C-alpha cells in the first residue's frame, strides 16, 4: 500500500478518482483471469505448483516500477 500512495500523490483529485475507478474495475478482470488461468488444463498445474514461489518477485517488480516511474529516487536522493 505504501508504494501506491505515491501514485495518488502525484495526480490531482479528479485523476485519483479515475485511478480508483479503473482499479476497482480491474480487480474483477484480474480475478476472472486468474480463475481462468488456474482452471486451464495445461497452465493450471504449473501455476499452482510455482505460483507461490514467484508471487513475491512479481510484487517486488511491480513496486519497483511504480517507485521508478513516479521519480521517487529523484525526490528522495536528488538524483
mmCIF file of the N, C-alpha and C atoms, coordinates in Angstrom:
data_MODEL
# 
_entry.id   MODEL 
# 
loop_
_atom_site.group_PDB 
_atom_site.id 
_atom_site.type_symbol 
_atom_site.label_atom_id 
_atom_site.label_alt_id 
_atom_site.label_comp_id 
_atom_site.label_asym_id 
_atom_site.label_entity_id 
_atom_site.label_seq_id 
_atom_site.pdbx_PDB_ins_code 
_atom_site.Cartn_x 
_atom_site.Cartn_y 
_atom_site.Cartn_z 
_atom_site.occupancy 
_atom_site.B_iso_or_equiv 
_atom_site.pdbx_formal_charge 
_atom_site.auth_seq_id 
_atom_site.auth_comp_id 
_atom_site.auth_asym_id 
_atom_site.auth_atom_id 
_atom_site.pdbx_PDB_model_num 
ATOM 1   N N  . UNK A 1 1  ? 0.817   -1.188  0.000   1.00 0.00 ? 1  UNK A N  1 
ATOM 2   C CA . UNK A 1 1  ? 0.000   0.000   0.000   1.00 0.00 ? 1  UNK A CA 1 
ATOM 3   C C  . UNK A 1 1  ? 0.862   1.252   0.000   1.00 0.00 ? 1  UNK A C  1 
ATOM 4   N N  . UNK A 1 2  ? 1.953   1.224   0.708   1.00 0.00 ? 2  UNK A N  1 
ATOM 5   C CA . UNK A 1 2  ? 2.805   2.407   0.797   1.00 0.00 ? 2  UNK A CA 1 
ATOM 6   C C  . UNK A 1 2  ? 3.377   2.786   -0.565  1.00 0.00 ? 2  UNK A C  1 
ATOM 7   N N  . UNK A 1 3  ? 3.586   1.817   -1.421  1.00 0.00 ? 3  UNK A N  1 
ATOM 8   C CA . UNK A 1 3  ? 4.122   2.111   -2.748  1.00 0.00 ? 3  UNK A CA 1 
ATOM 9   C C  . UNK A 1 3  ? 3.088   2.835   -3.591  1.00 0.00 ? 3  UNK A C  1 
ATOM 10  N N  . UNK A 1 4  ? 1.832   2.447   -3.497  1.00 0.00 ? 4  UNK A N  1 
ATOM 11  C CA . UNK A 1 4  ? 0.806   3.019   -4.350  1.00 0.00 ? 4  UNK A CA 1 
ATOM 12  C C  . UNK A 1 4  ? 0.323   4.385   -3.876  1.00 0.00 ? 4  UNK A C  1 
ATOM 13  N N  . UNK A 1 5  ? 0.620   4.769   -2.659  1.00 0.00 ? 5  UNK A N  1 
ATOM 14  C CA . UNK A 1 5  ? 0.265   6.109   -2.190  1.00 0.00 ? 5  UNK A CA 1 
ATOM 15  C C  . UNK A 1 5  ? 0.969   7.153   -3.051  1.00 0.00 ? 5  UNK A C  1 
ATOM 16  N N  . UNK A 1 6  ? 2.180   6.868   -3.470  1.00 0.00 ? 6  UNK A N  1 
ATOM 17  C CA . UNK A 1 6  ? 2.920   7.789   -4.331  1.00 0.00 ? 6  UNK A CA 1 
ATOM 18  C C  . UNK A 1 6  ? 2.205   8.018   -5.650  1.00 0.00 ? 6  UNK A C  1 
ATOM 19  N N  . UNK A 1 7  ? 1.530   7.001   -6.137  1.00 0.00 ? 7  UNK A N  1 
ATOM 20  C CA . UNK A 1 7  ? 0.779   7.132   -7.375  1.00 0.00 ? 7  UNK A CA 1 
ATOM 21  C C  . UNK A 1 7  ? -0.328  8.166   -7.208  1.00 0.00 ? 7  UNK A C  1 
ATOM 22  N N  . UNK A 1 8  ? -1.046  8.124   -6.093  1.00 0.00 ? 8  UNK A N  1 
ATOM 23  C CA . UNK A 1 8  ? -2.127  9.073   -5.862  1.00 0.00 ? 8  UNK A CA 1 
ATOM 24  C C  . UNK A 1 8  ? -1.603  10.480  -5.574  1.00 0.00 ? 8  UNK A C  1 
ATOM 25  N N  . UNK A 1 9  ? -0.495  10.585  -4.885  1.00 0.00 ? 9  UNK A N  1 
ATOM 26  C CA . UNK A 1 9  ? 0.057   11.897  -4.540  1.00 0.00 ? 9  UNK A CA 1 
ATOM 27  C C  . UNK A 1 9  ? 0.507   12.642  -5.794  1.00 0.00 ? 9  UNK A C  1 
ATOM 28  N N  . UNK A 1 10 ? 0.957   11.922  -6.797  1.00 0.00 ? 10 UNK A N  1 
ATOM 29  C CA . UNK A 1 10 ? 1.475   12.565  -7.999  1.00 0.00 ? 10 UNK A CA 1 
ATOM 30  C C  . UNK A 1 10 ? 0.377   12.951  -8.990  1.00 0.00 ? 10 UNK A C  1 
ATOM 31  N N  . UNK A 1 11 ? -0.907  12.785  -8.624  1.00 0.00 ? 11 UNK A N  1 
ATOM 32  C CA . UNK A 1 11 ? -2.020  13.135  -9.508  1.00 0.00 ? 11 UNK A CA 1 
ATOM 33  C C  . UNK A 1 11 ? -3.012  14.039  -8.775  1.00 0.00 ? 11 UNK A C  1 
ATOM 34  N N  . UNK A 1 12 ? -3.888  14.686  -9.563  1.00 0.00 ? 12 UNK A N  1 
ATOM 35  C CA . UNK A 1 12 ? -4.932  15.530  -8.970  1.00 0.00 ? 12 UNK A CA 1 
ATOM 36  C C  . UNK A 1 12 ? -6.014  14.641  -8.364  1.00 0.00 ? 12 UNK A C  1 
ATOM 37  N N  . UNK A 1 13 ? -6.953  15.282  -7.648  1.00 0.00 ? 13 UNK A N  1 
ATOM 38  C CA . UNK A 1 13 ? -8.047  14.514  -7.035  1.00 0.00 ? 13 UNK A CA 1 
ATOM 39  C C  . UNK A 1 13 ? -8.932  13.861  -8.098  1.00 0.00 ? 13 UNK A C  1 
ATOM 40  N N  . UNK A 1 14 ? -9.193  14.575  -9.189  1.00 0.00 ? 14 UNK A N  1 
ATOM 41  C CA . UNK A 1 14 ? -10.017 14.003  -10.265 1.00 0.00 ? 14 UNK A CA 1 
ATOM 42  C C  . UNK A 1 14 ? -9.323  12.806  -10.899 1.00 0.00 ? 14 UNK A C  1 
ATOM 43  N N  . UNK A 1 15 ? -8.027  12.941  -11.135 1.00 0.00 ? 15 UNK A N  1 
ATOM 44  C CA . UNK A 1 15 ? -7.277  11.815  -11.692 1.00 0.00 ? 15 UNK A CA 1 
ATOM 45  C C  . UNK A 1 15 ? -7.230  10.657  -10.705 1.00 0.00 ? 15 UNK A C  1 
ATOM 46  N N  . UNK A 1 16 ? -7.142  10.966  -9.420  1.00 0.00 ? 16 UNK A N  1 
ATOM 47  C CA . UNK A 1 16 ? -7.158  9.922   -8.394  1.00 0.00 ? 16 UNK A CA 1 
ATOM 48  C C  . UNK A 1 16 ? -8.472  9.158   -8.379  1.00 0.00 ? 16 UNK A C  1 
ATOM 49  N N  . UNK A 1 17 ? -9.573  9.885   -8.618  1.00 0.00 ? 17 UNK A N  1 
ATOM 50  C CA . UNK A 1 17 ? -10.880 9.221   -8.678  1.00 0.00 ? 17 UNK A CA 1 
ATOM 51  C C  . UNK A 1 17 ? -10.939 8.259   -9.864  1.00 0.00 ? 17 UNK A C  1 
ATOM 52  N N  . UNK A 1 18 ? -10.426 8.695   -11.023 1.00 0.00 ? 18 UNK A N  1 
ATOM 53  C CA . UNK A 1 18 ? -10.395 7.811   -12.186 1.00 0.00 ? 18 UNK A CA 1 
ATOM 54  C C  . UNK A 1 18 ? -9.491  6.613   -11.951 1.00 0.00 ? 18 UNK A C  1 
ATOM 55  N N  . UNK A 1 19 ? -8.356  6.847   -11.316 1.00 0.00 ? 19 UNK A N  1 
ATOM 56  C CA . UNK A 1 19 ? -7.448  5.745   -10.989 1.00 0.00 ? 19 UNK A CA 1 
ATOM 57  C C  . UNK A 1 19 ? -8.164  4.737   -10.101 1.00 0.00 ? 19 UNK A C  1 
ATOM 58  N N  . UNK A 1 20 ? -8.918  5.231   -9.128  1.00 0.00 ? 20 UNK A N  1 
ATOM 59  C CA . UNK A 1 20 ? -9.654  4.337   -8.222  1.00 0.00 ? 20 UNK A CA 1 
ATOM 60  C C  . UNK A 1 20 ? -10.720 3.548   -8.963  1.00 0.00 ? 20 UNK A C  1 
ATOM 61  N N  . UNK A 1 21 ? -11.453 4.209   -9.862  1.00 0.00 ? 21 UNK A N  1 
ATOM 62  C CA . UNK A 1 21 ? -12.483 3.504   -10.632 1.00 0.00 ? 21 UNK A CA 1 
ATOM 63  C C  . UNK A 1 21 ? -11.872 2.414   -11.517 1.00 0.00 ? 21 UNK A C  1 
ATOM 64  N N  . UNK A 1 22 ? -10.785 2.746   -12.174 1.00 0.00 ? 22 UNK A N  1 
ATOM 65  C CA . UNK A 1 22 ? -10.114 1.749   -13.016 1.00 0.00 ? 22 UNK A CA 1 
ATOM 66  C C  . UNK A 1 22 ? -9.589  0.607   -12.153 1.00 0.00 ? 22 UNK A C  1 
ATOM 67  N N  . UNK A 1 23 ? -9.042  0.953   -10.993 1.00 0.00 ? 23 UNK A N  1 
ATOM 68  C CA . UNK A 1 23 ? -8.524  -0.065  -10.083 1.00 0.00 ? 23 UNK A CA 1 
ATOM 69  C C  . UNK A 1 23 ? -9.624  -1.048  -9.675  1.00 0.00 ? 23 UNK A C  1 
ATOM 70  N N  . UNK A 1 24 ? -10.783 -0.522  -9.294  1.00 0.00 ? 24 UNK A N  1 
ATOM 71  C CA . UNK A 1 24 ? -11.900 -1.381  -8.872  1.00 0.00 ? 24 UNK A CA 1 
ATOM 72  C C  . UNK A 1 24 ? -12.377 -2.254  -10.027 1.00 0.00 ? 24 UNK A C  1 
ATOM 73  N N  . UNK A 1 25 ? -12.479 -1.673  -11.232 1.00 0.00 ? 25 UNK A N  1 
ATOM 74  C CA . UNK A 1 25 ? -12.914 -2.456  -12.393 1.00 0.00 ? 25 UNK A CA 1 
ATOM 75  C C  . UNK A 1 25 ? -11.899 -3.545  -12.728 1.00 0.00 ? 25 UNK A C  1 
ATOM 76  N N  . UNK A 1 26 ? -10.624 -3.209  -12.625 1.00 0.00 ? 26 UNK A N  1 
ATOM 77  C CA . UNK A 1 26 ? -9.593  -4.178  -12.979 1.00 0.00 ? 26 UNK A CA 1 
ATOM 78  C C  . UNK A 1 26 ? -9.472  -5.303  -11.964 1.00 0.00 ? 26 UNK A C  1 
ATOM 79  N N  . UNK A 1 27 ? -9.909  -5.073  -10.731 1.00 0.00 ? 27 UNK A N  1 
ATOM 80  C CA . UNK A 1 27 ? -9.926  -6.166  -9.750  1.00 0.00 ? 27 UNK A CA 1 
ATOM 81  C C  . UNK A 1 27 ? -10.770 -7.319  -10.286 1.00 0.00 ? 27 UNK A C  1 
ATOM 82  N N  . UNK A 1 28 ? -11.945 -6.994  -10.812 1.00 0.00 ? 28 UNK A N  1 
ATOM 83  C CA . UNK A 1 28 ? -12.812 -8.022  -11.378 1.00 0.00 ? 28 UNK A CA 1 
ATOM 84  C C  . UNK A 1 28 ? -12.186 -8.721  -12.569 1.00 0.00 ? 28 UNK A C  1 
ATOM 85  N N  . UNK A 1 29 ? -11.547 -7.946  -13.438 1.00 0.00 ? 29 UNK A N  1 
ATOM 86  C CA . UNK A 1 29 ? -10.896 -8.529  -14.612 1.00 0.00 ? 29 UNK A CA 1 
ATOM 87  C C  . UNK A 1 29 ? -9.761  -9.466  -14.192 1.00 0.00 ? 29 UNK A C  1 
ATOM 88  N N  . UNK A 1 30 ? -8.925  -9.010  -13.251 1.00 0.00 ? 30 UNK A N  1 
ATOM 89  C CA . UNK A 1 30 ? -7.798  -9.834  -12.800 1.00 0.00 ? 30 UNK A CA 1 
ATOM 90  C C  . UNK A 1 30 ? -8.275  -11.091 -12.077 1.00 0.00 ? 30 UNK A C  1 
ATOM 91  N N  . UNK A 1 31 ? -9.319  -10.967 -11.276 1.00 0.00 ? 31 UNK A N  1 
ATOM 92  C CA . UNK A 1 31 ? -9.842  -12.151 -10.581 1.00 0.00 ? 31 UNK A CA 1 
ATOM 93  C C  . UNK A 1 31 ? -10.401 -13.166 -11.570 1.00 0.00 ? 31 UNK A C  1 
ATOM 94  N N  . UNK A 1 32 ? -11.156 -12.689 -12.562 1.00 0.00 ? 32 UNK A N  1 
ATOM 95  C CA . UNK A 1 32 ? -11.698 -13.595 -13.577 1.00 0.00 ? 32 UNK A CA 1 
ATOM 96  C C  . UNK A 1 32 ? -10.576 -14.247 -14.372 1.00 0.00 ? 32 UNK A C  1 
ATOM 97  N N  . UNK A 1 33 ? -9.561  -13.456 -14.727 1.00 0.00 ? 33 UNK A N  1 
ATOM 98  C CA . UNK A 1 33 ? -8.425  -14.014 -15.468 1.00 0.00 ? 33 UNK A CA 1 
ATOM 99  C C  . UNK A 1 33 ? -7.642  -15.030 -14.668 1.00 0.00 ? 33 UNK A C  1 
ATOM 100 N N  . UNK A 1 34 ? -7.488  -14.771 -13.376 1.00 0.00 ? 34 UNK A N  1 
ATOM 101 C CA . UNK A 1 34 ? -6.730  -15.713 -12.548 1.00 0.00 ? 34 UNK A CA 1 
ATOM 102 C C  . UNK A 1 34 ? -7.486  -17.026 -12.372 1.00 0.00 ? 34 UNK A C  1 
ATOM 103 N N  . UNK A 1 35 ? -8.793  -16.952 -12.223 1.00 0.00 ? 35 UNK A N  1 
ATOM 104 C CA . UNK A 1 35 ? -9.589  -18.188 -12.125 1.00 0.00 ? 35 UNK A CA 1 
ATOM 105 C C  . UNK A 1 35 ? -9.476  -18.975 -13.421 1.00 0.00 ? 35 UNK A C  1 
ATOM 106 N N  . UNK A 1 36 ? -9.549  -18.280 -14.550 1.00 0.00 ? 36 UNK A N  1 
ATOM 107 C CA . UNK A 1 36 ? -9.432  -18.951 -15.836 1.00 0.00 ? 36 UNK A CA 1 
ATOM 108 C C  . UNK A 1 36 ? -8.072  -19.623 -15.971 1.00 0.00 ? 36 UNK A C  1 
ATOM 109 N N  . UNK A 1 37 ? -6.984  -18.914 -15.596 1.00 0.00 ? 37 UNK A N  1 
ATOM 110 C CA . UNK A 1 37 ? -5.641  -19.493 -15.716 1.00 0.00 ? 37 UNK A CA 1 
ATOM 111 C C  . UNK A 1 37 ? -5.453  -20.715 -14.825 1.00 0.00 ? 37 UNK A C  1 
ATOM 112 N N  . UNK A 1 38 ? -5.908  -20.630 -13.588 1.00 0.00 ? 38 UNK A N  1 
ATOM 113 C CA . UNK A 1 38 ? -5.711  -21.740 -12.652 1.00 0.00 ? 38 UNK A CA 1 
ATOM 114 C C  . UNK A 1 38 ? -6.528  -22.958 -13.068 1.00 0.00 ? 38 UNK A C  1 
ATOM 115 N N  . UNK A 1 39 ? -7.668  -22.730 -13.697 1.00 0.00 ? 39 UNK A N  1 
ATOM 116 C CA . UNK A 1 39 ? -8.501  -23.854 -14.129 1.00 0.00 ? 39 UNK A CA 1 
ATOM 117 C C  . UNK A 1 39 ? -8.160  -24.339 -15.537 1.00 0.00 ? 39 UNK A C  1 
ATOM 118 N N  . UNK A 1 40 ? -7.230  -23.683 -16.216 1.00 0.00 ? 40 UNK A N  1 
ATOM 119 C CA . UNK A 1 40 ? -6.837  -24.077 -17.571 1.00 0.00 ? 40 UNK A CA 1 
ATOM 120 C C  . UNK A 1 40 ? -6.173  -25.456 -17.516 1.00 0.00 ? 40 UNK A C  1 
ATOM 121 N N  . UNK A 1 41 ? -6.500  -26.343 -18.453 1.00 0.00 ? 41 UNK A N  1 
ATOM 122 C CA . UNK A 1 41 ? -5.961  -27.711 -18.409 1.00 0.00 ? 41 UNK A CA 1 
ATOM 123 C C  . UNK A 1 41 ? -4.433  -27.788 -18.483 1.00 0.00 ? 41 UNK A C  1 
ATOM 124 N N  . UNK A 1 42 ? -3.787  -26.939 -19.272 1.00 0.00 ? 42 UNK A N  1 
ATOM 125 C CA . UNK A 1 42 ? -2.334  -27.008 -19.413 1.00 0.00 ? 42 UNK A CA 1 
ATOM 126 C C  . UNK A 1 42 ? -1.594  -26.061 -18.463 1.00 0.00 ? 42 UNK A C  1 
ATOM 127 N N  . UNK A 1 43 ? -2.143  -24.898 -18.218 1.00 0.00 ? 43 UNK A N  1 
ATOM 128 C CA . UNK A 1 43 ? -1.453  -23.888 -17.421 1.00 0.00 ? 43 UNK A CA 1 
ATOM 129 C C  . UNK A 1 43 ? -1.738  -23.986 -15.928 1.00 0.00 ? 43 UNK A C  1 
ATOM 130 N N  . UNK A 1 44 ? -2.821  -24.617 -15.562 1.00 0.00 ? 44 UNK A N  1 
ATOM 131 C CA . UNK A 1 44 ? -3.232  -24.649 -14.160 1.00 0.00 ? 44 UNK A CA 1 
ATOM 132 C C  . UNK A 1 44 ? -2.249  -25.328 -13.230 1.00 0.00 ? 44 UNK A C  1 
ATOM 133 N N  . UNK A 1 45 ? -1.740  -26.489 -13.621 1.00 0.00 ? 45 UNK A N  1 
ATOM 134 C CA . UNK A 1 45 ? -0.831  -27.241 -12.742 1.00 0.00 ? 45 UNK A CA 1 
ATOM 135 C C  . UNK A 1 45 ? 0.485   -26.485 -12.481 1.00 0.00 ? 45 UNK A C  1 
ATOM 136 N N  . UNK A 1 46 ? 1.163   -25.946 -13.513 1.00 0.00 ? 46 UNK A N  1 
ATOM 137 C CA . UNK A 1 46 ? 2.397   -25.198 -13.215 1.00 0.00 ? 46 UNK A CA 1 
ATOM 138 C C  . UNK A 1 46 ? 2.144   -23.942 -12.379 1.00 0.00 ? 46 UNK A C  1 
ATOM 139 N N  . UNK A 1 47 ? 1.036   -23.276 -12.614 1.00 0.00 ? 47 UNK A N  1 
ATOM 140 C CA . UNK A 1 47 ? 0.729   -22.073 -11.831 1.00 0.00 ? 47 UNK A CA 1 
ATOM 141 C C  . UNK A 1 47 ? 0.502   -22.442 -10.371 1.00 0.00 ? 47 UNK A C  1 
ATOM 142 N N  . UNK A 1 48 ? -0.235  -23.511 -10.147 1.00 0.00 ? 48 UNK A N  1 
ATOM 143 C CA . UNK A 1 48 ? -0.469  -23.938 -8.759  1.00 0.00 ? 48 UNK A CA 1 
ATOM 144 C C  . UNK A 1 48 ? 0.825   -24.402 -8.093  1.00 0.00 ? 48 UNK A C  1 
ATOM 145 N N  . UNK A 1 49 ? 1.727   -24.986 -8.859  1.00 0.00 ? 49 UNK A N  1 
ATOM 146 C CA . UNK A 1 49 ? 2.971   -25.510 -8.314  1.00 0.00 ? 49 UNK A CA 1 
ATOM 147 C C  . UNK A 1 49 ? 3.976   -24.400 -8.010  1.00 0.00 ? 49 UNK A C  1 
ATOM 148 N N  . UNK A 1 50 ? 4.163   -23.455 -8.941  1.00 0.00 ? 50 UNK A N  1 
ATOM 149 C CA . UNK A 1 50 ? 5.220   -22.450 -8.807  1.00 0.00 ? 50 UNK A CA 1 
ATOM 150 C C  . UNK A 1 50 ? 4.703   -21.050 -8.458  1.00 0.00 ? 50 UNK A C  1 
ATOM 151 N N  . UNK A 1 51 ? 3.400   -20.870 -8.450  1.00 0.00 ? 51 UNK A N  1 
ATOM 152 C CA . UNK A 1 51 ? 2.829   -19.544 -8.238  1.00 0.00 ? 51 UNK A CA 1 
ATOM 153 C C  . UNK A 1 51 ? 3.206   -18.912 -6.914  1.00 0.00 ? 51 UNK A C  1 
ATOM 154 N N  . UNK A 1 52 ? 3.189   -19.686 -5.848  1.00 0.00 ? 52 UNK A N  1 
ATOM 155 C CA . UNK A 1 52 ? 3.508   -19.109 -4.537  1.00 0.00 ? 52 UNK A CA 1 
ATOM 156 C C  . UNK A 1 52 ? 4.978   -18.715 -4.434  1.00 0.00 ? 52 UNK A C  1 
ATOM 157 N N  . UNK A 1 53 ? 5.850   -19.388 -5.177  1.00 0.00 ? 53 UNK A N  1 
ATOM 158 C CA . UNK A 1 53 ? 7.268   -19.034 -5.162  1.00 0.00 ? 53 UNK A CA 1 
ATOM 159 C C  . UNK A 1 53 ? 7.539   -17.792 -6.011  1.00 0.00 ? 53 UNK A C  1 
ATOM 160 N N  . UNK A 1 54 ? 6.791   -17.600 -7.085  1.00 0.00 ? 54 UNK A N  1 
ATOM 161 C CA . UNK A 1 54 ? 7.014   -16.472 -7.984  1.00 0.00 ? 54 UNK A CA 1 
ATOM 162 C C  . UNK A 1 54 ? 6.318   -15.186 -7.541  1.00 0.00 ? 54 UNK A C  1 
ATOM 163 N N  . UNK A 1 55 ? 5.245   -15.304 -6.798  1.00 0.00 ? 55 UNK A N  1 
ATOM 164 C CA . UNK A 1 55 ? 4.452   -14.129 -6.431  1.00 0.00 ? 55 UNK A CA 1 
ATOM 165 C C  . UNK A 1 55 ? 5.257   -13.029 -5.746  1.00 0.00 ? 55 UNK A C  1 
ATOM 166 N N  . UNK A 1 56 ? 6.119   -13.313 -4.765  1.00 0.00 ? 56 UNK A N  1 
ATOM 167 C CA . UNK A 1 56 ? 6.878   -12.216 -4.145  1.00 0.00 ? 56 UNK A CA 1 
ATOM 168 C C  . UNK A 1 56 ? 7.741   -11.447 -5.147  1.00 0.00 ? 56 UNK A C  1 
ATOM 169 N N  . UNK A 1 57 ? 8.337   -12.132 -6.094  1.00 0.00 ? 57 UNK A N  1 
ATOM 170 C CA . UNK A 1 57 ? 9.177   -11.462 -7.096  1.00 0.00 ? 57 UNK A CA 1 
ATOM 171 C C  . UNK A 1 57 ? 8.344   -10.606 -8.038  1.00 0.00 ? 57 UNK A C  1 
ATOM 172 N N  . UNK A 1 58 ? 7.159   -11.081 -8.382  1.00 0.00 ? 58 UNK A N  1 
ATOM 173 C CA . UNK A 1 58 ? 6.262   -10.308 -9.241  1.00 0.00 ? 58 UNK A CA 1 
ATOM 174 C C  . UNK A 1 58 ? 5.814   -9.040  -8.520  1.00 0.00 ? 58 UNK A C  1 
ATOM 175 N N  . UNK A 1 59 ? 5.440   -9.158  -7.248  1.00 0.00 ? 59 UNK A N  1 
ATOM 176 C CA . UNK A 1 59 ? 5.015   -7.988  -6.486  1.00 0.00 ? 59 UNK A CA 1 
ATOM 177 C C  . UNK A 1 59 ? 6.163   -6.999  -6.277  1.00 0.00 ? 59 UNK A C  1 
ATOM 178 N N  . UNK A 1 60 ? 7.369   -7.495  -6.052  1.00 0.00 ? 60 UNK A N  1 
ATOM 179 C CA . UNK A 1 60 ? 8.533   -6.609  -5.932  1.00 0.00 ? 60 UNK A CA 1 
ATOM 180 C C  . UNK A 1 60 ? 8.790   -5.860  -7.233  1.00 0.00 ? 60 UNK A C  1 
ATOM 181 N N  . UNK A 1 61 ? 8.668   -6.537  -8.348  1.00 0.00 ? 61 UNK A N  1 
ATOM 182 C CA . UNK A 1 61 ? 8.880   -5.889  -9.642  1.00 0.00 ? 61 UNK A CA 1 
ATOM 183 C C  . UNK A 1 61 ? 7.850   -4.794  -9.880  1.00 0.00 ? 61 UNK A C  1 
ATOM 184 N N  . UNK A 1 62 ? 6.597   -5.051  -9.534  1.00 0.00 ? 62 UNK A N  1 
ATOM 185 C CA . UNK A 1 62 ? 5.558   -4.034  -9.682  1.00 0.00 ? 62 UNK A CA 1 
ATOM 186 C C  . UNK A 1 62 ? 5.859   -2.840  -8.792  1.00 0.00 ? 62 UNK A C  1 
ATOM 187 N N  . UNK A 1 63 ? 6.255   -3.082  -7.561  1.00 0.00 ? 63 UNK A N  1 
ATOM 188 C CA . UNK A 1 63 ? 6.579   -1.998  -6.639  1.00 0.00 ? 63 UNK A CA 1 
ATOM 189 C C  . UNK A 1 63 ? 7.745   -1.158  -7.124  1.00 0.00 ? 63 UNK A C  1 
ATOM 190 N N  . UNK A 1 64 ? 8.779   -1.798  -7.637  1.00 0.00 ? 64 UNK A N  1 
ATOM 191 C CA . UNK A 1 64 ? 9.936   -1.061  -8.151  1.00 0.00 ? 64 UNK A CA 1 
ATOM 192 C C  . UNK A 1 64 ? 9.536   -0.224  -9.359  1.00 0.00 ? 64 UNK A C  1 
ATOM 193 N N  . UNK A 1 65 ? 8.715   -0.760  -10.234 1.00 0.00 ? 65 UNK A N  1 
ATOM 194 C CA . UNK A 1 65 ? 8.262   0.004   -11.393 1.00 0.00 ? 65 UNK A CA 1 
ATOM 195 C C  . UNK A 1 65 ? 7.481   1.244   -10.972 1.00 0.00 ? 65 UNK A C  1 
ATOM 196 N N  . UNK A 1 66 ? 6.606   1.113   -9.988  1.00 0.00 ? 66 UNK A N  1 
ATOM 197 C CA . UNK A 1 66 ? 5.832   2.265   -9.517  1.00 0.00 ? 66 UNK A CA 1 
ATOM 198 C C  . UNK A 1 66 ? 6.759   3.306   -8.912  1.00 0.00 ? 66 UNK A C  1 
ATOM 199 N N  . UNK A 1 67 ? 7.709   2.884   -8.114  1.00 0.00 ? 67 UNK A N  1 
ATOM 200 C CA . UNK A 1 67 ? 8.648   3.822   -7.481  1.00 0.00 ? 67 UNK A CA 1 
ATOM 201 C C  . UNK A 1 67 ? 9.476   4.554   -8.533  1.00 0.00 ? 67 UNK A C  1 
ATOM 202 N N  . UNK A 1 68 ? 10.005  3.837   -9.497  1.00 0.00 ? 68 UNK A N  1 
ATOM 203 C CA . UNK A 1 68 ? 10.855  4.455   -10.518 1.00 0.00 ? 68 UNK A CA 1 
ATOM 204 C C  . UNK A 1 68 ? 10.036  5.368   -11.431 1.00 0.00 ? 68 UNK A C  1 
ATOM 205 N N  . UNK A 1 69 ? 8.843   4.956   -11.817 1.00 0.00 ? 69 UNK A N  1 
ATOM 206 C CA . UNK A 1 69 ? 8.027   5.755   -12.732 1.00 0.00 ? 69 UNK A CA 1 
ATOM 207 C C  . UNK A 1 69 ? 7.494   7.035   -12.089 1.00 0.00 ? 69 UNK A C  1 
ATOM 208 N N  . UNK A 1 70 ? 7.473   7.129   -10.781 1.00 0.00 ? 70 UNK A N  1 
ATOM 209 C CA . UNK A 1 70 ? 6.998   8.333   -10.103 1.00 0.00 ? 70 UNK A CA 1 
ATOM 210 C C  . UNK A 1 70 ? 8.149   9.206   -9.609  1.00 0.00 ? 70 UNK A C  1 
ATOM 211 N N  . UNK A 1 71 ? 9.341   8.987   -10.116 1.00 0.00 ? 71 UNK A N  1 
ATOM 212 C CA . UNK A 1 71 ? 10.525  9.802   -9.789  1.00 0.00 ? 71 UNK A CA 1 
ATOM 213 C C  . UNK A 1 71 ? 10.844  9.832   -8.307  1.00 0.00 ? 71 UNK A C  1 
ATOM 214 N N  . UNK A 1 72 ? 10.554  8.794   -7.592  1.00 0.00 ? 72 UNK A N  1 
ATOM 215 C CA . UNK A 1 72 ? 10.844  8.740   -6.156  1.00 0.00 ? 72 UNK A CA 1 
ATOM 216 C C  . UNK A 1 72 ? 12.332  8.836   -5.863  1.00 0.00 ? 72 UNK A C  1 
ATOM 217 N N  . UNK A 1 73 ? 13.229  8.159   -6.621  1.00 0.00 ? 73 UNK A N  1 
ATOM 218 C CA . UNK A 1 73 ? 14.651  8.307   -6.324  1.00 0.00 ? 73 UNK A CA 1 
ATOM 219 C C  . UNK A 1 73 ? 15.123  9.764   -6.453  1.00 0.00 ? 73 UNK A C  1 
ATOM 220 N N  . UNK A 1 74 ? 14.602  10.489  -7.440  1.00 0.00 ? 74 UNK A N  1 
ATOM 221 C CA . UNK A 1 74 ? 14.978  11.892  -7.622  1.00 0.00 ? 74 UNK A CA 1 
ATOM 222 C C  . UNK A 1 74 ? 14.512  12.736  -6.453  1.00 0.00 ? 74 UNK A C  1 
ATOM 223 N N  . UNK A 1 75 ? 13.288  12.499  -5.980  1.00 0.00 ? 75 UNK A N  1 
ATOM 224 C CA . UNK A 1 75 ? 12.740  13.268  -4.869  1.00 0.00 ? 75 UNK A CA 1 
ATOM 225 C C  . UNK A 1 75 ? 13.483  12.951  -3.569  1.00 0.00 ? 75 UNK A C  1 
ATOM 226 N N  . UNK A 1 76 ? 13.758  11.686  -3.322  1.00 0.00 ? 76 UNK A N  1 
ATOM 227 C CA . UNK A 1 76 ? 14.394  11.303  -2.064  1.00 0.00 ? 76 UNK A CA 1 
ATOM 228 C C  . UNK A 1 76 ? 15.890  11.597  -2.033  1.00 0.00 ? 76 UNK A C  1 
ATOM 229 N N  . UNK A 1 77 ? 16.570  11.329  -3.134  1.00 0.00 ? 77 UNK A N  1 
ATOM 230 C CA . UNK A 1 77 ? 18.029  11.401  -3.125  1.00 0.00 ? 77 UNK A CA 1 
ATOM 231 C C  . UNK A 1 77 ? 18.594  12.516  -4.004  1.00 0.00 ? 77 UNK A C  1 
ATOM 232 N N  . UNK A 1 78 ? 17.735  13.253  -4.693  1.00 0.00 ? 78 UNK A N  1 
ATOM 233 C CA . UNK A 1 78 ? 18.214  14.326  -5.557  1.00 0.00 ? 78 UNK A CA 1 
ATOM 234 C C  . UNK A 1 78 ? 18.946  13.828  -6.788  1.00 0.00 ? 78 UNK A C  1 
ATOM 235 N N  . UNK A 1 79 ? 18.619  12.615  -7.215  1.00 0.00 ? 79 UNK A N  1 
ATOM 236 C CA . UNK A 1 79 ? 19.289  12.015  -8.385  1.00 0.00 ? 79 UNK A CA 1 
ATOM 237 C C  . UNK A 1 79 ? 18.638  12.534  -9.645  1.00 0.00 ? 79 UNK A C  1 
# 
